[in-house]
Amino acid sequence: MSRARNYTEWIFSKFKDLLGNRVIEIGAGIGNFTGKFLDKELVIAVDNYKPCIDYIKMRFVENNNIVPFEESVDSSSILSLSKYSPDTIVCINVLEHVEDDLAALKNMFGLLTEGGKLILLVPAYQFLYGTIDHLVGHYRRYSKGDIQMKLISAGFYVENISYMNCIAPFGWYLNNCILKKQQESLSQVMFYDRFVVPWLRKIEQILMPPFGLSMVAVGEKSNKAKNVLNLMSEEIVLIKECTANP
């Protein structure tokens, strides 16, 4: 997927205007997105795989604003990064790899300054879970309701959740659930990236798709989340009272 440049640019376009100046990137990998944050005051590139961290150190050795950090997002040790006062966390195709995803979201909430934003990209629809999901270490895929409730439970105010890549679910289901392929086809990825992504991106800029292979979610560390939780609690109490006294 590192060679799917149009797709990477499409994902980046979804959140580039939301970025602050002090960014934590969760699951930085080999730095495909890290390299797009070079104009920021500080970028902490986090990954739990040491070879990736070593590669990022080498790749961005001349960029003093890039700080590689080896840690798992669901570990409490990651909270030490709060000393950098991050105002944005970017987490692209990572949360599905974490067994305790709620613990990870709570840690990300704890890292952010007040008003800070979490930008997530996660795979959509559990019925699409197939052989490649399993082989690459996905614990799950998400519905809108799943990711919304987990963000709220972690303390976030959910600003937006939207689908992207509305054609891809059909190919993904065929390859992973019917043909049960053991790996993604490079030729398919490159063809899709070159000939489909550019025009699909333009269409989805005009018409918001009602479904897609992925979801982009934006959460904010804000007092508005407390208000939402209070309203939900009041509604639950009201429902219980109505049920008890029909």
C-alpha positions, -999 to 999 in steps of 0.1 A, spaced: 0 0 0 30 23 4 31 24 -34 -6 35 -37 3 72 -38 -31 85 -50 -48 66 -22 -24 80 4 -30 116 -9 -68 110 -8 -66 99 28 -44 129 37 -69 153 20 -95 141 44 -78 155 75 -50 179 65 -71 210 73 -78 197 108 -41 193 118 -27 215 145 10 222 151 19 195 176 10 161 161 13 126 174 11 100 147 0 66 160 13 36 140 37 57 119 51 26 101 78 36 76 67 72 76 43 75 46 22 100 64 50 114 86 66 129 56 35 150 50 38 167 85 72 182 80 59 218 82 45 212 118 62 224 149 65 189 163 56 154 151 59 124 174 60 93 152 48 64 174 51 27 164 54 -5 185 77 -22 159 114 -13 164 125 -17 128 99 9 118 112 33 144 148 27 133 138 34 97 120 66 106 151 78 125 172 72 94 146 86 70 141 119 89 175 123 105 177 159 92 143 169 105 147 180 141 109 183 145 104 146 140 106 125 173 104 87 168 89 69 198 86 31 203 55 22 222 21 5 220 -9 28 220 -28 7 245 1 8 270 -2 34 298 35 42 292 25 62 261 9 88 284 44 101 290 41 119 256 15 143 272 45 164 282 47 176 246 12 191 247 -1 175 215 -31 192 199 -37 165 172 -35 127 171 -35 110 137 -43 72 138 -46 57 103 -55 20 99 -42 12 134 -71 8 159 -83 -24 143 -49 -40 151 -53 -32 189 -70 -59 210 -81 -34 236 -92 -6 213 -111 13 241 -79 14 262 -61 28 232 -88 55 227 -87 65 264 -49 68 262 -52 91 231 -78 112 249 -54 115 279 -26 126 256 -44 155 240 -47 191 252 -81 205 258 -97 212 224 -73 188 207 -85 165 179 -82 128 172 -84 118 135 -91 81 129 -93 60 98 -107 25 104 -120 -3 82 -158 -5 79 -183 -34 82 -176 -66 101 -193 -87 73 -163 -77 51 -139 -93 76 -120 -120 56 -87 -138 51 -65 -107 46 -80 -90 77 -70 -120 97 -35 -124 82 -26 -87 87 -37 -89 124 -71 -71 123 -92 -79 154 -123 -63 139 -139 -40 114 -162 -12 126 -197 1 121 -206 37 125 -223 30 158 -193 10 171 -168 37 166 -191 64 178 -199 47 211 -162 39 217 -152 74 211 -179 87 234 -169 61 260 -133 73 258 -144 108 265 -145 123 230 -171 146 214 -177 131 180 -175 158 154 -180 137 123 -179 101 109 -179 96 72 -174 68 47 -148 68 19 -139 45 -10 -174 33 -19 -164 10 -47 -138 -10 -29 -161 -31 -6 -172 -51 -36 -137 -62 -46 -127 -66 -10 -156 -90 -3 -148 -110 -35 -111 -114 -27 -114 -119 11 -147 -135 17 -154 -155 -14 -120 -163 -30 -103 -161 4 -70 -148 -10 -40 -149 13 -26 -115 3 -35 -83 -16 -26 -83 -53 0 -57 -61 -13 -54 -96 -49 -49 -84 -37 -23 -59 -17 -4 -85 -45 -5 -111 -71 7 -86 -48 35 -74 -39 47 -109 -72 44 -127 -100 44 -101 -89 65 -71 -85 98 -90 -120 100 -104 -136 83 -74 -121 109 -51 -136 137 -72 -170 120 -71 -170 116 -33 -160 152 -29 -193 161 -45 -215 132 -33 -210 119 3 -211 81 -1 -236 62 22 -211 34 26 -174 26 19 -145 4 27 -132 28 54 -145 54 78 -129 87 88 -139 97 123 -130 130 141 -132 133 178 -125 163 200 -114 165 236 -141 189 247 -166 197 274 -193 191 247 -187 154 252 -197 156 289 -229 174 278 -237 145 254 -231 119 281 -253 138 305 -281 139 279 -277 102 272 -279 94 309 -310 115 313 -326 97 283 -318 63 298 -333 73 332 -364 86 314 -368 54 294 -365 33 326 -391 55 344 -415 52 314 -410 14 313 -416 11 351 -446 33 350 -464 27 316 
